[in-house]
Amino acid sequence: MAPDDRDSSEPLGFREKEMSASPPPGPPPMPAGPPIPELAGGYIVSFGIAFLVYGVTVAQAYTYLHSCDRDPRWMKWLAGIVFFLETIQSGFLFRELYFYTVLTIGNPQNLIRIDWSVPVVLISDSFIGFAVEIFYIHRVWAFSKNLVLTIGTVLLLLGWKAGLLYVCAGTIRFPLWTAFGEGSVTKRVIIFTLACVVAMDGTIATSMVYYLSRNRSSIKRTRDIVVWLIAYTVNTGVILVTMSTCALITYLAQPTSLLFHGFIIIVFKLYASSLFGALNTKHMLRSKMNQAVVIGTNEYSGSTALSTFRARPVHIEITQEMSKDTNATLQNDSLHSKHGQQSSMPALDDSKVGV
């Protein structure tokens, strides 16, 4: 049978059905909204920075583990809990990154969906940030003894905590980022929360620098340590305030973009890293302070030398057997010949040193 005869013998309805058959469906179209680079480009890049900061935190935690013998038990528990939460949060960050990259291939509408890992990451971030900020507020109180300043910083912390919990509830309630950001109340809460973070970090860094500068010692070695502390506080505070400000500015400038959420992730990673950096700095300062203690009343004058660190005087008797070093021996001889009495050497109060 010829091809034309075979085709003409087929039922008319079959031929019409074959001609009207549509091609197989392709991938679903991208929902209306901002383009992919604007929506999630910077957000995905921020994951790489966050994991880099986590690697630094792991190295700092390892260093702290080998030097925390003299720290109080509550400080060890704080460091352990923060590192545990930071590790758990990094695992959920991997899940979030996997959803918005791998599972989005061929399924672009996933970009506007709120995955279940997003609220989990925010909740873990809230606990990490709360623990670290309490640590810093305790330092502010230890150096300043200013009740108004401490209460004001605590109020900023509570406002930030309440706003973050509201945002977490919104990510659970709404399935899409577009629906999450439509409400005016949600926008105001996000702006309020980010503003509290900026004000809180700025207040802590500024107050620490002010009280450290005001309580400088007249002894060169102690003064150098205080200057080093001020520099560390300024650098840490500038980084945290800068990243928090970037999160606030990007949300105000591009509320439809997820870049502000990427900055928030980096900020909380920096919180954990700064905590272990402060703890390791305390141990380094303890070593420097021990080296700075020179036996001799001409260089040390009671507790004035370490007044910045709330030193406790500990009296020891100077004998010829204290050191075999030549300079120390000469100082001992001079001390006995001029005074013939005991001198006081301040001891470092570990609970009050840090940033």
KEMI-796521 format. One record per residue (C-alpha): residue in one letter; y, z, x. Coordinates in steps of 0.25 Angstrom, whole numbers, plus 5000, padded with zeros to 4 digits. Layout:
N
<pt res="a" c2="Y" c3="Z" c1="X"/>
...
REM end
This chain:
355
<pt res="m" c2="5000" c3="5000" c1="5000"/>
<pt res="a" c2="5014" c3="4996" c1="5005"/>
<pt res="p" c2="5024" c3="5007" c1="5008"/>
<pt res="d" c2="5033" c3="5002" c1="4997"/>
<pt res="d" c2="5022" c3="5002" c1="4987"/>
<pt res="r" c2="5018" c3="5016" c1="4991"/>
<pt res="d" c2="5032" c3="5021" c1="4989"/>
<pt res="s" c2="5034" c3="5014" c1="4976"/>
<pt res="s" c2="5021" c3="5020" c1="4970"/>
<pt res="e" c2="5026" c3="5034" c1="4973"/>
<pt res="p" c2="5032" c3="5042" c1="4961"/>
<pt res="l" c2="5047" c3="5041" c1="4959"/>
<pt res="g" c2="5048" c3="5056" c1="4959"/>
<pt res="f" c2="5041" c3="5058" c1="4972"/>
<pt res="r" c2="5050" c3="5048" c1="4979"/>
<pt res="e" c2="5063" c3="5054" c1="4973"/>
<pt res="k" c2="5058" c3="5068" c1="4977"/>
<pt res="e" c2="5055" c3="5063" c1="4991"/>
<pt res="m" c2="5069" c3="5056" c1="4992"/>
<pt res="s" c2="5076" c3="5069" c1="4987"/>
<pt res="a" c2="5069" c3="5078" c1="4997"/>
<pt res="s" c2="5079" c3="5086" c1="5006"/>
<pt res="p" c2="5077" c3="5088" c1="5021"/>
<pt res="p" c2="5071" c3="5102" c1="5025"/>
<pt res="p" c2="5082" c3="5113" c1="5024"/>
<pt res="g" c2="5089" c3="5116" c1="5037"/>
<pt res="p" c2="5094" c3="5130" c1="5042"/>
<pt res="p" c2="5103" c3="5137" c1="5032"/>
<pt res="p" c2="5117" c3="5135" c1="5034"/>
<pt res="m" c2="5126" c3="5145" c1="5040"/>
<pt res="p" c2="5134" c3="5153" c1="5030"/>
<pt res="a" c2="5149" c3="5151" c1="5028"/>
<pt res="g" c2="5156" c3="5159" c1="5039"/>
<pt res="p" c2="5161" c3="5159" c1="5053"/>
<pt res="p" c2="5154" c3="5151" c1="5063"/>
<pt res="i" c2="5142" c3="5157" c1="5071"/>
<pt res="p" c2="5150" c3="5158" c1="5084"/>
<pt res="e" c2="5161" c3="5166" c1="5077"/>
<pt res="l" c2="5152" c3="5174" c1="5069"/>
<pt res="a" c2="5142" c3="5179" c1="5079"/>
<pt res="g" c2="5145" c3="5173" c1="5093"/>
<pt res="g" c2="5152" c3="5184" c1="5099"/>
<pt res="y" c2="5143" c3="5194" c1="5091"/>
<pt res="i" c2="5130" c3="5189" c1="5098"/>
<pt res="v" c2="5137" c3="5188" c1="5112"/>
<pt res="s" c2="5140" c3="5203" c1="5110"/>
<pt res="f" c2="5125" c3="5206" c1="5110"/>
<pt res="g" c2="5124" c3="5202" c1="5124"/>
<pt res="i" c2="5135" c3="5211" c1="5128"/>
<pt res="a" c2="5129" c3="5223" c1="5120"/>
<pt res="f" c2="5116" c3="5221" c1="5127"/>
<pt res="l" c2="5123" c3="5220" c1="5141"/>
<pt res="v" c2="5130" c3="5234" c1="5138"/>
<pt res="y" c2="5116" c3="5240" c1="5133"/>
<pt res="g" c2="5110" c3="5236" c1="5147"/>
<pt res="v" c2="5122" c3="5244" c1="5154"/>
<pt res="t" c2="5119" c3="5255" c1="5145"/>
<pt res="v" c2="5104" c3="5255" c1="5149"/>
<pt res="a" c2="5108" c3="5256" c1="5163"/>
<pt res="q" c2="5118" c3="5267" c1="5161"/>
<pt res="a" c2="5108" c3="5275" c1="5153"/>
<pt res="y" c2="5098" c3="5274" c1="5164"/>
<pt res="t" c2="5108" c3="5279" c1="5174"/>
<pt res="y" c2="5111" c3="5291" c1="5164"/>
<pt res="l" c2="5096" c3="5294" c1="5163"/>
<pt res="h" c2="5095" c3="5297" c1="5178"/>
<pt res="s" c2="5108" c3="5306" c1="5178"/>
<pt res="c" c2="5108" c3="5314" c1="5165"/>
<pt res="d" c2="5101" c3="5326" c1="5170"/>
<pt res="r" c2="5113" c3="5335" c1="5170"/>
<pt res="d" c2="5118" c3="5330" c1="5156"/>
<pt res="p" c2="5117" c3="5339" c1="5144"/>
<pt res="r" c2="5106" c3="5336" c1="5134"/>
<pt res="w" c2="5115" c3="5331" c1="5123"/>
<pt res="m" c2="5121" c3="5320" c1="5132"/>
<pt res="k" c2="5107" c3="5315" c1="5136"/>
<pt res="w" c2="5103" c3="5314" c1="5121"/>
<pt res="l" c2="5116" c3="5307" c1="5119"/>
<pt res="a" c2="5114" c3="5297" c1="5130"/>
<pt res="g" c2="5099" c3="5295" c1="5125"/>
<pt res="i" c2="5102" c3="5293" c1="5110"/>
<pt res="v" c2="5113" c3="5283" c1="5114"/>
<pt res="f" c2="5104" c3="5275" c1="5123"/>
<pt res="f" c2="5093" c3="5275" c1="5112"/>
<pt res="l" c2="5102" c3="5270" c1="5101"/>
<pt res="e" c2="5108" c3="5260" c1="5111"/>
<pt res="t" c2="5094" c3="5254" c1="5114"/>
<pt res="i" c2="5090" c3="5254" c1="5099"/>
<pt res="q" c2="5104" c3="5247" c1="5096"/>
<pt res="s" c2="5101" c3="5237" c1="5106"/>
<pt res="g" c2="5088" c3="5233" c1="5100"/>
<pt res="f" c2="5094" c3="5231" c1="5086"/>
<pt res="l" c2="5105" c3="5223" c1="5093"/>
<pt res="f" c2="5094" c3="5213" c1="5098"/>
<pt res="r" c2="5089" c3="5212" c1="5084"/>
<pt res="e" c2="5103" c3="5209" c1="5079"/>
<pt res="l" c2="5105" c3="5199" c1="5090"/>
<pt res="y" c2="5091" c3="5192" c1="5087"/>
<pt res="f" c2="5095" c3="5191" c1="5072"/>
<pt res="y" c2="5109" c3="5184" c1="5075"/>
<pt res="t" c2="5104" c3="5175" c1="5085"/>
<pt res="v" c2="5089" c3="5171" c1="5084"/>
<pt res="l" c2="5087" c3="5173" c1="5069"/>
<pt res="t" c2="5100" c3="5166" c1="5067"/>
<pt res="i" c2="5095" c3="5153" c1="5073"/>
<pt res="g" c2="5092" c3="5143" c1="5061"/>
<pt res="n" c2="5097" c3="5154" c1="5052"/>
<pt res="p" c2="5112" c3="5155" c1="5054"/>
<pt res="q" c2="5115" c3="5164" c1="5042"/>
<pt res="n" c2="5109" c3="5176" c1="5049"/>
<pt res="l" c2="5123" c3="5177" c1="5056"/>
<pt res="i" c2="5129" c3="5182" c1="5044"/>
<pt res="r" c2="5118" c3="5192" c1="5041"/>
<pt res="i" c2="5118" c3="5206" c1="5045"/>
<pt res="d" c2="5105" c3="5209" c1="5051"/>
<pt res="w" c2="5099" c3="5223" c1="5049"/>
<pt res="s" c2="5101" c3="5226" c1="5064"/>
<pt res="v" c2="5116" c3="5226" c1="5063"/>
<pt res="p" c2="5117" c3="5239" c1="5055"/>
<pt res="v" c2="5107" c3="5245" c1="5064"/>
<pt res="v" c2="5115" c3="5242" c1="5076"/>
<pt res="l" c2="5127" c3="5247" c1="5070"/>
<pt res="i" c2="5121" c3="5260" c1="5066"/>
<pt res="s" c2="5115" c3="5262" c1="5080"/>
<pt res="d" c2="5129" c3="5259" c1="5086"/>
<pt res="s" c2="5135" c3="5269" c1="5077"/>
<pt res="f" c2="5126" c3="5280" c1="5083"/>
<pt res="i" c2="5128" c3="5275" c1="5097"/>
<pt res="g" c2="5144" c3="5275" c1="5096"/>
<pt res="f" c2="5144" c3="5288" c1="5089"/>
<pt res="a" c2="5136" c3="5295" c1="5100"/>
<pt res="v" c2="5145" c3="5289" c1="5111"/>
<pt res="e" c2="5158" c3="5292" c1="5105"/>
<pt res="i" c2="5154" c3="5306" c1="5102"/>
<pt res="f" c2="5151" c3="5307" c1="5117"/>
<pt res="y" c2="5165" c3="5301" c1="5121"/>
<pt res="i" c2="5172" c3="5310" c1="5110"/>
<pt res="h" c2="5166" c3="5322" c1="5117"/>
<pt res="r" c2="5171" c3="5318" c1="5130"/>
<pt res="v" c2="5185" c3="5316" c1="5124"/>
<pt res="w" c2="5184" c3="5331" c1="5119"/>
<pt res="a" c2="5179" c3="5336" c1="5132"/>
<pt res="f" c2="5191" c3="5330" c1="5140"/>
<pt res="s" c2="5202" c3="5332" c1="5130"/>
<pt res="k" c2="5199" c3="5344" c1="5121"/>
<pt res="n" c2="5208" c3="5337" c1="5111"/>
<pt res="l" c2="5203" c3="5340" c1="5097"/>
<pt res="v" c2="5212" c3="5330" c1="5090"/>
<pt res="l" c2="5207" c3="5318" c1="5099"/>
<pt res="t" c2="5193" c3="5322" c1="5098"/>
<pt res="i" c2="5193" c3="5323" c1="5082"/>
<pt res="g" c2="5201" c3="5310" c1="5082"/>
<pt res="t" c2="5190" c3="5303" c1="5090"/>
<pt res="v" c2="5179" c3="5308" c1="5081"/>
<pt res="l" c2="5186" c3="5303" c1="5069"/>
<pt res="l" c2="5187" c3="5289" c1="5075"/>
<pt res="l" c2="5172" c3="5290" c1="5078"/>
<pt res="l" c2="5169" c3="5295" c1="5064"/>
<pt res="g" c2="5177" c3="5283" c1="5058"/>
<pt res="w" c2="5170" c3="5273" c1="5067"/>
<pt res="k" c2="5156" c3="5279" c1="5063"/>
<pt res="a" c2="5159" c3="5278" c1="5048"/>
<pt res="g" c2="5164" c3="5264" c1="5049"/>
<pt res="l" c2="5152" c3="5259" c1="5057"/>
<pt res="l" c2="5143" c3="5265" c1="5047"/>
<pt res="y" c2="5150" c3="5258" c1="5036"/>
<pt res="v" c2="5148" c3="5245" c1="5044"/>
<pt res="c" c2="5134" c3="5248" c1="5046"/>
<pt res="a" c2="5132" c3="5250" c1="5031"/>
<pt res="g" c2="5139" c3="5237" c1="5028"/>
<pt res="t" c2="5130" c3="5229" c1="5038"/>
<pt res="i" c2="5118" c3="5235" c1="5030"/>
<pt res="r" c2="5124" c3="5232" c1="5016"/>
<pt res="f" c2="5129" c3="5218" c1="5018"/>
<pt res="p" c2="5119" c3="5207" c1="5023"/>
<pt res="l" c2="5129" c3="5197" c1="5028"/>
<pt res="w" c2="5141" c3="5199" c1="5038"/>
<pt res="t" c2="5150" c3="5191" c1="5029"/>
<pt res="a" c2="5147" c3="5201" c1="5018"/>
<pt res="f" c2="5149" c3="5213" c1="5027"/>
<pt res="g" c2="5163" c3="5208" c1="5032"/>
<pt res="e" c2="5168" c3="5204" c1="5018"/>
<pt res="g" c2="5172" c3="5218" c1="5013"/>
<pt res="s" c2="5186" c3="5223" c1="5017"/>
<pt res="v" c2="5181" c3="5237" c1="5018"/>
<pt res="t" c2="5171" c3="5233" c1="5028"/>
<pt res="k" c2="5181" c3="5226" c1="5037"/>
<pt res="r" c2="5190" c3="5238" c1="5036"/>
<pt res="v" c2="5179" c3="5248" c1="5040"/>
<pt res="i" c2="5175" c3="5239" c1="5052"/>
<pt res="i" c2="5189" c3="5238" c1="5057"/>
<pt res="f" c2="5190" c3="5253" c1="5055"/>
<pt res="t" c2="5177" c3="5256" c1="5063"/>
<pt res="l" c2="5181" c3="5247" c1="5074"/>
<pt res="a" c2="5195" c3="5253" c1="5075"/>
<pt res="c" c2="5189" c3="5267" c1="5076"/>
<pt res="v" c2="5180" c3="5262" c1="5088"/>
<pt res="v" c2="5192" c3="5257" c1="5095"/>
<pt res="a" c2="5201" c3="5270" c1="5092"/>
<pt res="m" c2="5189" c3="5279" c1="5096"/>
<pt res="d" c2="5186" c3="5272" c1="5109"/>
<pt res="g" c2="5200" c3="5271" c1="5113"/>
<pt res="t" c2="5203" c3="5286" c1="5110"/>
<pt res="i" c2="5191" c3="5291" c1="5118"/>
<pt res="a" c2="5195" c3="5282" c1="5130"/>
<pt res="t" c2="5210" c3="5285" c1="5130"/>
<pt res="s" c2="5208" c3="5300" c1="5128"/>
<pt res="m" c2="5198" c3="5301" c1="5139"/>
<pt res="v" c2="5207" c3="5294" c1="5149"/>
<pt res="y" c2="5219" c3="5303" c1="5145"/>
<pt res="y" c2="5212" c3="5316" c1="5147"/>
<pt res="l" c2="5205" c3="5312" c1="5160"/>
<pt res="s" c2="5218" c3="5307" c1="5165"/>
<pt res="r" c2="5225" c3="5320" c1="5161"/>
<pt res="n" c2="5215" c3="5329" c1="5168"/>
<pt res="r" c2="5214" c3="5322" c1="5181"/>
<pt res="s" c2="5211" c3="5331" c1="5193"/>
<pt res="s" c2="5220" c3="5333" c1="5205"/>
<pt res="i" c2="5207" c3="5331" c1="5214"/>
<pt res="k" c2="5205" c3="5317" c1="5219"/>
<pt res="r" c2="5190" c3="5316" c1="5217"/>
<pt res="t" c2="5191" c3="5322" c1="5203"/>
<pt res="r" c2="5203" c3="5313" c1="5200"/>
<pt res="d" c2="5195" c3="5301" c1="5204"/>
<pt res="i" c2="5184" c3="5305" c1="5195"/>
<pt res="v" c2="5193" c3="5306" c1="5183"/>
<pt res="v" c2="5199" c3="5293" c1="5186"/>
<pt res="w" c2="5186" c3="5287" c1="5186"/>
<pt res="l" c2="5183" c3="5293" c1="5173"/>
<pt res="i" c2="5196" c3="5288" c1="5167"/>
<pt res="a" c2="5192" c3="5274" c1="5172"/>
<pt res="y" c2="5179" c3="5274" c1="5166"/>
<pt res="t" c2="5184" c3="5279" c1="5153"/>
<pt res="v" c2="5195" c3="5268" c1="5152"/>
<pt res="n" c2="5185" c3="5257" c1="5155"/>
<pt res="t" c2="5175" c3="5262" c1="5145"/>
<pt res="g" c2="5185" c3="5265" c1="5134"/>
<pt res="v" c2="5192" c3="5251" c1="5137"/>
<pt res="i" c2="5179" c3="5244" c1="5135"/>
<pt res="l" c2="5175" c3="5251" c1="5122"/>
<pt res="v" c2="5189" c3="5250" c1="5116"/>
<pt res="t" c2="5189" c3="5235" c1="5120"/>
<pt res="m" c2="5176" c3="5232" c1="5113"/>
<pt res="s" c2="5179" c3="5240" c1="5101"/>
<pt res="t" c2="5193" c3="5233" c1="5100"/>
<pt res="c" c2="5186" c3="5219" c1="5101"/>
<pt res="a" c2="5177" c3="5223" c1="5090"/>
<pt res="l" c2="5189" c3="5227" c1="5081"/>
<pt res="i" c2="5197" c3="5214" c1="5085"/>
<pt res="t" c2="5186" c3="5204" c1="5083"/>
<pt res="y" c2="5183" c3="5210" c1="5069"/>
<pt res="l" c2="5197" c3="5209" c1="5065"/>
<pt res="a" c2="5199" c3="5195" c1="5071"/>
<pt res="q" c2="5185" c3="5189" c1="5066"/>
<pt res="p" c2="5179" c3="5198" c1="5055"/>
<pt res="t" c2="5169" c3="5187" c1="5052"/>
<pt res="s" c2="5163" c3="5187" c1="5066"/>
<pt res="l" c2="5152" c3="5197" c1="5071"/>
<pt res="l" c2="5159" c3="5198" c1="5085"/>
<pt res="f" c2="5165" c3="5212" c1="5081"/>
<pt res="h" c2="5151" c3="5217" c1="5079"/>
<pt res="g" c2="5147" c3="5212" c1="5093"/>
<pt res="f" c2="5158" c3="5220" c1="5099"/>
<pt res="i" c2="5154" c3="5233" c1="5091"/>
<pt res="i" c2="5140" c3="5231" c1="5097"/>
<pt res="i" c2="5146" c3="5231" c1="5111"/>
<pt res="v" c2="5155" c3="5243" c1="5109"/>
<pt res="f" c2="5143" c3="5251" c1="5105"/>
<pt res="k" c2="5135" c3="5247" c1="5117"/>
<pt res="l" c2="5147" c3="5251" c1="5126"/>
<pt res="y" c2="5147" c3="5265" c1="5119"/>
<pt res="a" c2="5133" c3="5267" c1="5124"/>
<pt res="s" c2="5136" c3="5262" c1="5138"/>
<pt res="s" c2="5148" c3="5270" c1="5139"/>
<pt res="l" c2="5141" c3="5283" c1="5136"/>
<pt res="f" c2="5131" c3="5281" c1="5147"/>
<pt res="g" c2="5142" c3="5277" c1="5156"/>
<pt res="a" c2="5150" c3="5290" c1="5153"/>
<pt res="l" c2="5137" c3="5298" c1="5156"/>
<pt res="n" c2="5134" c3="5291" c1="5169"/>
<pt res="t" c2="5149" c3="5293" c1="5173"/>
<pt res="k" c2="5148" c3="5308" c1="5170"/>
<pt res="h" c2="5136" c3="5308" c1="5180"/>
<pt res="m" c2="5144" c3="5300" c1="5190"/>
<pt res="l" c2="5156" c3="5309" c1="5189"/>
<pt res="r" c2="5147" c3="5321" c1="5191"/>
<pt res="s" c2="5142" c3="5316" c1="5204"/>
<pt res="k" c2="5157" c3="5312" c1="5208"/>
<pt res="m" c2="5162" c3="5326" c1="5204"/>
<pt res="n" c2="5151" c3="5333" c1="5213"/>
<pt res="q" c2="5156" c3="5324" c1="5225"/>
<pt res="a" c2="5170" c3="5328" c1="5222"/>
<pt res="v" c2="5168" c3="5343" c1="5223"/>
<pt res="v" c2="5172" c3="5346" c1="5237"/>
<pt res="i" c2="5171" c3="5361" c1="5241"/>
<pt res="g" c2="5184" c3="5367" c1="5244"/>
<pt res="t" c2="5196" c3="5373" c1="5236"/>
<pt res="n" c2="5206" c3="5364" c1="5243"/>
<pt res="e" c2="5200" c3="5352" c1="5235"/>
<pt res="y" c2="5195" c3="5359" c1="5222"/>
<pt res="s" c2="5203" c3="5369" c1="5214"/>
<pt res="g" c2="5194" c3="5375" c1="5204"/>
<pt res="s" c2="5191" c3="5368" c1="5191"/>
<pt res="t" c2="5204" c3="5360" c1="5193"/>
<pt res="a" c2="5196" c3="5349" c1="5200"/>
<pt res="l" c2="5187" c3="5346" c1="5189"/>
<pt res="s" c2="5196" c3="5350" c1="5177"/>
<pt res="t" c2="5194" c3="5337" c1="5171"/>
<pt res="f" c2="5179" c3="5339" c1="5169"/>
<pt res="r" c2="5180" c3="5353" c1="5164"/>
<pt res="a" c2="5173" c3="5358" c1="5177"/>
<pt res="r" c2="5167" c3="5372" c1="5178"/>
<pt res="p" c2="5169" c3="5379" c1="5191"/>
<pt res="v" c2="5157" c3="5384" c1="5198"/>
<pt res="h" c2="5158" c3="5393" c1="5210"/>
<pt res="i" c2="5150" c3="5391" c1="5222"/>
<pt res="e" c2="5150" c3="5398" c1="5236"/>
<pt res="i" c2="5154" c3="5389" c1="5248"/>
<pt res="t" c2="5145" c3="5391" c1="5260"/>
<pt res="q" c2="5142" c3="5383" c1="5272"/>
<pt res="e" c2="5129" c3="5378" c1="5267"/>
<pt res="m" c2="5135" c3="5371" c1="5255"/>
<pt res="s" c2="5136" c3="5358" c1="5262"/>
<pt res="k" c2="5132" c3="5352" c1="5276"/>
<pt res="d" c2="5143" c3="5342" c1="5275"/>
<pt res="t" c2="5154" c3="5343" c1="5286"/>
<pt res="n" c2="5166" c3="5342" c1="5276"/>
<pt res="a" c2="5160" c3="5352" c1="5267"/>
<pt res="t" c2="5157" c3="5362" c1="5278"/>
<pt res="l" c2="5171" c3="5361" c1="5283"/>
<pt res="q" c2="5177" c3="5363" c1="5269"/>
<pt res="n" c2="5168" c3="5375" c1="5267"/>
<pt res="d" c2="5173" c3="5381" c1="5281"/>
<pt res="s" c2="5187" c3="5379" c1="5277"/>
<pt res="l" c2="5185" c3="5385" c1="5263"/>
<pt res="h" c2="5179" c3="5398" c1="5269"/>
<pt res="s" c2="5190" c3="5399" c1="5279"/>
<pt res="k" c2="5201" c3="5398" c1="5269"/>
<pt res="h" c2="5196" c3="5404" c1="5257"/>
<pt res="g" c2="5183" c3="5411" c1="5260"/>
<pt res="q" c2="5179" c3="5411" c1="5245"/>
<pt res="q" c2="5172" c3="5403" c1="5235"/>
<pt res="s" c2="5177" c3="5390" c1="5229"/>
<pt res="s" c2="5174" c3="5384" c1="5215"/>
<pt res="m" c2="5168" c3="5370" c1="5213"/>
<pt res="p" c2="5169" c3="5364" c1="5199"/>
<pt res="a" c2="5156" c3="5359" c1="5193"/>
<pt res="l" c2="5156" c3="5347" c1="5184"/>
<pt res="d" c2="5154" c3="5349" c1="5169"/>
<pt res="d" c2="5145" c3="5337" c1="5165"/>
<pt res="s" c2="5148" c3="5339" c1="5151"/>
<pt res="k" c2="5163" c3="5336" c1="5152"/>
<pt res="v" c2="5162" c3="5324" c1="5162"/>
<pt res="g" c2="5162" c3="5310" c1="5156"/>
<pt res="v" c2="5169" c3="5300" c1="5148"/>
REM end
